[in-house]
Amino acid sequence: MDVCGEILRICLSPTMKSRIMQRANLGHRMFTRYLNYLSGAGLLEEAGGLYRTTEKGLRFLSRLTSLESLLIEA
């Protein structure tokens, strides 16, 4: 979940593939797996070579952040 959250955070503003890979510190193979998963789940979308977190992705990210906060408090 950490990597998914990181990718969604990176894509809060439209971002190119290479920049996402670099900032998330992922190789091409792993990045492709995450990209396919997030896109297939409707959390990430591509337009004109740029990737962006969808509305559904924003809701997921909000819940993930809440969950992370709960775990820190425990």
Secondary structure, 3 states (H helix, E strand, C coil): CHHHHHHHHHCCCCEEHHHHHHHHCCCHHHHHHHHHHHHHCCCEEEECCEEEECHHHHHHHHHHHHHHHHHHHC
